Each structure stands twice: as structure tokens, then as C-alpha cells.
């Protein structure tokens, strides 16, 4: 089968022929139809993740995967032809974090798709059958992958970690793939959402997604948020940037007693965001980290899609052999929402 692989960090991905895997007990073979491109993929291909020095190359990246089941191993419940989204963080189910119900903090992973395990920039992938979820009928099969990460991450950050409530004002820093889904999840919860970004085309997309206001990331953004909230500020701020001055900006947007959820991050110590301690303490702000999503939460997020309350925001798509172009679109901030690598054809 065809695969686009990392052969050397910082170099373009290379098209290679690799063996088709066979599903083992409790596994399904997924025919990959589409794979979304996340900004984290740039860190993985550049070798900028904490695990990068120990990752064996060549490696197949891509973690936002949708497709259809092609085959099933012994004991697997999936059926050939089922349309699925791949949950990319394969928890062990036995460690202390898993037993406490927080599989996103699992310490003995079975696999981490596209990160430390082979990902979706290839035509077939074996997946534990408890890590595939049904794709809502209203979503085109190749476009379902971003629901696993862009939507899942937005749901976990906004609902589970951010505790969004009806009537809240929610501000999102960065109207990219995750940010545009934050806007939709917040609205589905009965909150009003606002977006801040550097790119006008992303602000237009945020308005189209239902943002009550969208402004350029400059010194006037905080004033705009306060005007829109009667002088109060945002109850919840989701920071999808996570570097440089992003936390300073988030603190300026938040109301007294507000909540800040950090989703974006950098692995470069020199780019770590600065924490405005006096604003956090005197404003009694809560700053919380948020990592991916649990399978139960993802099912709830997919239900929002099935009910028409949330839709995947897709910018463009390219065929597998042009995956480097998709990475370049994300790197150069030319994408509005997610770019899809169309790995194989599908219904």
C-alpha cells in the first residue's frame, strides 16, 4: 500500500510502498479515506515533540483519521463497510489514570496514532475495535477525521475542562481547526462565542460558524470583548495558541473569576507562554490544561454533529501523494479550518 513517511526530520515526506497490516484479535482493518492535518503534525514531522529523539524512522504521521472497516480480526465486533472515526489515543484501561476515568492521561498506552504509532497517511491501518466510533451519516466519509481531534479537543476543553454553561461568554484565541469547533460547541451549550485571530479569513470563518464577534489579535481585542459583554469580560477563554504572549492575552480577555483553558502548546522552552501572575492572583483566574478527549466525550461530540449542531470545517483537500502541500498550507496559515489528505476514494 502507499504511505507518506517521515524519513528524516525537517525533510519533505516521502511516498513509499509498505506492507498492508493484518488485523489481530480484537482489531479491525480500517481503509483510510481521509486524514486531517493538525498543527501538531508540523511538530511531529519537524522532530519537535518530546518523544521525537526516540521515535524510530521512517514513521507514518497523521492522527485525524476517518474511513471504513475493510476487515476484522478474531473477536472484533466491527463489520466490513462500517464508516468510522478513529480515536487516536489507545489507553491501556488498567493504569491508575484509566481506572479513574481519565484515559487521556494513560501511562501505558497501547498506541498513539500518528504520534508514536503509525498514522493515517497510509491506505490501511489496524485499530483496536474499541477505538473506532461510528461516523455521523451527514458527514462525507473523507471529511470525518477532524471530528476526532479538532472537534474532540474543542469539546473536552470547552465542556469538560472549561465547564461552559448556558449564558457564558466564551472567547477563543486562534480560530483554526480547534477554535472554529470551540465556537460551535460553545453555541450548542447555550453560550455566546467570540474569536480572536491574526488572519482575517479565519475571523470570517468564525463568524460563519456562529461567533457573536470576531476581532484581530491586537491591543483592541480585549476592549471589543468587554464592550460585547457589558464591560465584564469572558467567563471562559480557550487558548489554542499556547506560546509567546497568548496567556497574557487570555488574561486580558477573562473576567474576574474567569477560567482559562490552555489547549495549544509548544515544546520549545524559549517559546513558552508567560503567565501574568498578578492578574491570575488578583483576578482569581483559573488556568487549566486540556489534552485531547475521552471516548465517552467524543461520542457526545459526535452526537452534536449527528443532530446538526456542529459541522466539520474543511478548508481544502489534496491527494495522499501531495501531503507535503497540505502541511505547507497549515505551516503558512493558508488554511481555514482543516486541510484533508484524501488517502483513498470512498462513497
Residue pairs with C-beta under 8 A, 6 or more apart in sequence:
1 17
1 18
1 19
1 20
1 122
1 123
1 124
2 15
2 16
2 17
2 18
2 122
2 123
2 320
2 321
3 15
3 16
3 17
3 18
3 60
3 121
3 122
3 123
4 13
4 14
4 15
4 16
4 60
4 61
4 121
4 122
4 320
4 321
4 323
4 324
4 341
5 13
5 14
5 16
5 18
5 57
5 58
5 59
5 60
5 121
6 13
6 44
6 45
6 57
6 58
6 59
6 60
6 61
7 13
7 14
7 57
7 58
8 57
9 45
9 46
9 47
9 52
9 57
10 45
10 46
10 47
12 324
13 45
13 61
13 121
13 323
13 324
13 327
14 58
15 320
15 321
16 58
18 60
18 122
20 29
20 123
20 124
21 29
21 124
21 125
21 126
22 29
22 73
22 126
23 29
23 71
23 72
23 73
23 76
23 126
24 73
24 74
24 126
25 73
25 74
25 75
25 76
26 73
26 74
26 75
26 76
26 128
26 129
26 130
27 72
27 73
27 76
27 126
27 127
27 128
27 129
28 69
28 71
28 72
28 73
28 76
28 78
28 84
28 126
28 127
28 128
28 129
28 132
29 69
29 70
29 71
29 72
29 73
29 124
29 125
29 126
29 127
30 65
30 67
30 68
30 69
30 70
30 84
30 86
30 124
30 125
30 126
30 127
30 132
31 67
31 68
31 69
31 70
31 123
31 124
31 344
31 346
32 65
32 66
32 67
32 120
32 122
32 123
32 124
32 125
32 343
32 344
33 66
33 67
33 68
33 141
33 142
33 144
33 342
33 343
33 344
33 345
33 346
34 65
34 66
34 67
34 141
34 142
34 143
34 144
34 145
34 317
34 340
34 341
34 342
34 343
34 346
35 62
35 63
35 64
35 65
35 66
35 119
35 120
35 121
35 145
35 340
35 341
35 343
36 64
36 145
36 146
36 149
36 150
36 177
36 338
36 339
36 340
36 341
37 62
37 64
37 323
37 326
37 327
37 329
37 330
37 335
37 338
37 339
37 340
37 341
38 63
38 64
38 149
38 150
38 177
38 330
38 338
39 176
39 177
39 264
39 330
40 49
40 63
41 61
41 62
41 63
41 114
41 327
41 330
42 48
42 327
42 330
42 331
43 49
43 267
44 52
44 59
44 61
44 114
44 115
45 61
45 327
47 53
48 267
48 268
49 55
49 115
49 267
50 267
51 115
51 116
55 116
59 118
59 119
60 114
60 118
60 119
60 120
60 121
60 122
61 114
61 119
61 121
62 113
62 114
62 119
62 120
62 121
62 122
62 323
62 341
63 88
63 113
63 114
63 115
63 119
63 120
63 148
63 149
64 88
64 120
64 145
64 146
64 148
64 149
64 150
64 338
65 85
65 86
65 88
65 113
65 114
65 119
65 120
65 125
65 145
65 148
66 83
66 84
66 85
66 86
66 135
66 139
66 141
66 142
66 143
66 144
66 145
66 147
66 148
67 83
67 84
67 86
67 125
67 141
67 343
67 344
67 346
68 80
68 81
68 82
68 83
68 84
68 141
68 346
69 78
69 79
69 80
69 81
69 82
69 84
69 132
70 80
70 124
71 80
72 78
72 79
72 80
72 129
73 126
76 129
77 129
78 84
78 129
78 132
82 132
82 134
83 134
83 135
83 141
83 144
84 132
84 133
84 134
84 135
85 132
85 133
85 134
85 135
85 144
85 145
85 147
85 148
85 298
85 302
86 113
86 120
86 125
86 127
86 131
86 132
86 145
86 148
87 131
87 132
87 133
87 148
87 295
87 298
88 112
88 113
88 114
88 115
88 119
88 131
88 148
88 149
88 292
89 103
89 104
89 106
89 109
89 112
89 113
89 292
90 109
90 110
90 111
90 112
90 113
90 117
90 128
90 131
91 97
91 98
91 103
91 104
91 106
91 109
91 110
92 98
92 106
92 107
92 108
92 109
92 110
93 103
94 108
95 106
95 107
95 108
96 107
97 103
97 104
97 105
97 106
97 107
98 106
101 294
102 294
103 294
103 295
104 156
104 291
104 292
104 293
104 294
105 291
109 116
110 128
111 117
111 128
113 119
113 120
113 125
113 127
114 120
114 121
118 125
119 125
120 145
120 341
120 343
121 320
121 323
121 341
121 343
122 343
123 320
123 343
123 344
130 295
131 295
133 148
133 295
133 298
133 299
133 302
134 302
135 141
135 144
135 147
135 302
136 144
136 147
136 302
136 305
136 306
137 306
138 305
138 306
138 308
139 147
139 305
139 311
139 312
141 346
141 347
142 317
142 340
142 342
142 343
142 346
143 312
143 314
143 317
143 340
144 312
145 338
145 340
146 177
146 181
146 312
146 313
146 314
146 337
146 338
146 340
147 298
147 301
147 302
147 305
147 312
148 298
149 177
149 178
149 292
150 177
150 178
150 180
150 181
150 312
150 313
150 337
150 338
151 181
151 185
151 301
151 302
151 305
151 310
151 312
152 292
152 293
152 297
152 298
152 301
153 178
153 181
153 263
153 290
153 292
153 293
154 178
154 179
154 181
154 182
154 184
154 185
154 238
154 301
155 181
155 185
155 293
155 297
155 298
155 300
155 301
155 304
156 290
156 291
156 292
156 293
156 294
156 297
157 178
157 182
157 238
157 261
157 263
157 290
158 164
158 170
158 182
158 185
158 186
158 189
158 236
158 238
158 261
159 185
159 189
159 297
159 300
160 290
160 293
160 294
160 297
161 261
161 288
161 289
161 290
162 170
162 236
162 238
162 259
162 261
162 288
162 290
163 236
163 259
164 170
164 185
164 186
164 189
164 191
164 236
165 189
165 190
165 191
165 235
166 189
166 190
166 191
167 190
167 191
168 186
168 189
168 191
168 192
168 235
168 236
169 191
169 192
169 194
169 225
169 228
169 229
169 232
169 233
169 234
169 235
169 236
169 255
170 182
170 186
170 191
170 192
170 193
170 194
170 234
170 235
170 236
170 237
170 238
171 193
171 194
171 195
171 196
171 225
171 234
171 236
171 237
171 238
171 250
171 253
171 254
172 179
172 182
172 183
172 186
172 193
172 194
172 195
172 196
172 206
172 237
172 238
172 240
173 179
173 196
173 197
173 217
173 237
173 238
173 239
173 240
173 241
173 246
173 249
173 250
173 253
174 196
174 197
174 239
174 240
174 241
174 264
175 183
175 195
175 196
175 197
175 199
175 202
175 203
175 205
175 206
175 211
175 214
176 197
176 202
176 240
176 335
176 337
177 313
177 335
177 337
177 338
178 240
178 263
178 264
179 195
179 197
179 202
179 206
179 238
179 240
180 195
180 202
180 205
180 206
180 209
180 313
180 337
181 310
181 313
182 193
182 238
182 240
183 193
183 195
183 206
183 209
183 210
183 211
184 209
184 210
184 304
184 309
184 310
184 311
185 301
185 304
185 310
186 192
186 193
186 236
187 193
187 210
187 309
188 304
188 309
188 310
191 235
191 236
192 212
193 206
193 210
193 211
193 212
194 211
194 212
194 213
194 214
194 215
194 224
194 225
194 228
194 234
195 202
195 203
195 206
195 207
195 211
195 213
195 214
195 215
196 214
196 215
196 216
196 217
196 221
196 249
196 253
197 203
197 206
197 214
197 216
197 217
198 216
198 217
198 333
199 333
200 216
201 336
202 336
203 214
203 215
203 216
204 214
204 336
205 313
205 336
205 337
206 214
207 214
209 313
212 228
213 224
213 225
213 228
215 221
215 224
215 225
217 249
221 249
221 252
221 253
222 233
222 249
222 252
222 253
225 233
225 234
225 253
226 232
226 233
229 255
232 255
233 253
233 254
233 255
233 256
233 258
234 253
234 254
234 255
234 258
235 254
235 255
235 258
235 259
236 258
236 259
236 260
236 261
237 250
237 253
237 254
237 258
237 259
237 260
237 261
238 261
238 263
239 246
239 247
239 249
239 250
239 260
239 261
239 262
239 263
239 264
239 273
240 263
240 264
241 264
241 273
242 262
242 263
242 264
242 265
242 266
242 273
243 264
243 265
243 266
243 268
243 271
243 272
243 273
244 271
244 273
245 273
245 274
246 264
246 273
247 260
247 262
247 273
247 274
247 275
247 276
247 287
248 273
248 274
248 276
250 260
251 260
251 276
251 279
251 280
251 283
251 285
252 279
254 260
254 283
254 285
256 283
256 284
257 283
257 284
257 285
258 283
258 285
258 286
259 285
259 286
259 288
260 285
260 286
260 287
260 288
261 288
261 289
261 290
262 273
262 287
262 288
262 289
262 290
263 290
266 272
275 287
279 285
280 287
293 301
301 310
304 310
305 311
305 312
312 337
312 338
313 336
313 337
313 338
314 337
314 338
314 339
314 340
315 329
315 335
315 336
315 337
315 338
315 339
316 329
316 335
316 339
316 340
317 339
317 340
317 341
317 342
318 325
318 326
318 339
318 340
318 341
318 342
319 341
319 342
320 341
320 342
320 343
320 344
323 341
326 339
326 340
326 341
328 334
329 335
329 339
330 339
